[in-house]
Amino acid sequence: KNLLVEYLRISGGGHGLPNLTQLFQRRLREFATRVLRQALPSATQQQSSIGALPKDMKDITAIITQVQSLLVREGEGVRLSSEEEVMRVCSVLVSAEYCSQMTNKLQAKLVQKWQQLSTNSHAAGSTESGSNKTVAAAPAAAGSGISLAAEEELFHAVLSQCILLLVGHTESLCESSLSGLPKLNWLLEQTGDQSNYVSQLAGHLSSIVPLVRYNLHTSRKYFTRYCDKLAASICAKFTQQVYRCRPINSVGCEQLLLDCHALKATLLQMPVMGAKVIRDPPVSYTRMVNKSLTRPELVLQVVMGEYTSHAQLLDKTIRLLPDLSLADFQKVLELRGVKEKSSLLEVYRQRIAAAGGGDAATGGSTPAPSTPEHELSKIAKLEKMLKARRLI
């Protein structure tokens, strides 16, 4: 901004604003790609991928495409080697956020000055209203190349890469806790406290999340985004692993349900882990975690149910999981150990197709009447047990 003010003072009219804008564009691009991105731990391995920065504005789209194509490769499956690298990524993120904001403000100032110049140059001979002058001046600014939108997008790309690096690093720490889920014995005789893998995962989160939050205390928006992406990834991986936990009996399902509630409690507390001042997480974050873990809970309730016929299994599946895909229903059948799956899959396909037309979704079979024994099913007992343990 100081450079802009000094330039306007020296130039005496600002007719060289397009040239000044090109200078800003070039320097901002260089800072985004050669300073910020190259400061990231994984960027040094990809240094030759960016190549020379073009001097002309027309090539900026190619730069953004190059940078964004590298983000996925550099952000996935990355484990940072030390806390110092985590802090460095956070520092780059904070710097990129600041640069993005300042670039936006600088562009607004440039456009404002150019509009004033354009308006003044036409004021003497113009008889149009002031509002029409403003409308006519705006295209002049756009057509003159006075825009830093592409440079601002570059800083957003660096921000995205930082989030990917932090999320990928945290995921790699938690990977072993979730990947071993199918290897555990789920043919249980009784339930216990939450399984060790949940405690291990909570320990990994408590070792890294407070560090990230502390170093992003001035960028709460991006810390929230980090938590959103991390929690969504953990929930998705947990759901995938649940489908692979076989063989499993009803008690094993109860244990997995208990673990699911414990995992939910851990994720809901993740944004404030280790914080001195406890704040409620954003409503959108809480809603996302609850919704993401509802699917494995309902799947387990279907799997652990007691049925006298396959029709009852189909009824309960469609009632609890009306949007369950055919592939996921096959996984449910595999969890229950159903041998003759082909006929059930065909019936299920027909049932969900009919469900789109109305009440036909439940036609063809009569649900079992509710009885006191049914009300005191294993699911109800489990809910009471979980409430007693203050997990829900």
Secondary structure, 3 states (H helix, E strand, C coil): CHHHHHHHHHHCCCCCHHHHHHHHHHHHHHHHHHHHHHHCCCHHHHHHHHCCCCCCHHHHHHHHHHHHHHHHHHHCCCCCCCHHHHHHHHHHHHHHHHHHHHHHHHHHHHHHHHHHHHHHHHHCCCCCCHHHHHHHHHHHHHHCCCCCHHHHHHHHHHHHHHHHHHHHHHHHHHHHHHHCHHHCCECCCCCCCCCHHHHHHHHHHHHHHHHHHHHCCCCHHHHHHHHHHHHHHHHHHHHHHHCCCCCECHHHHHHHHHHHHHHHHHHHHHHHCCCCCCCCCCHHHHHHHHHHHHHHHHHHHHHHCCCCCHHHHHHHHHHHCCCCCHHHHHHHHHHHCCCCHHHHHHHHHHHHHHHCCCHHHHCCCCCCCCCHHHHCCHHHHHHHHHHHCCCC
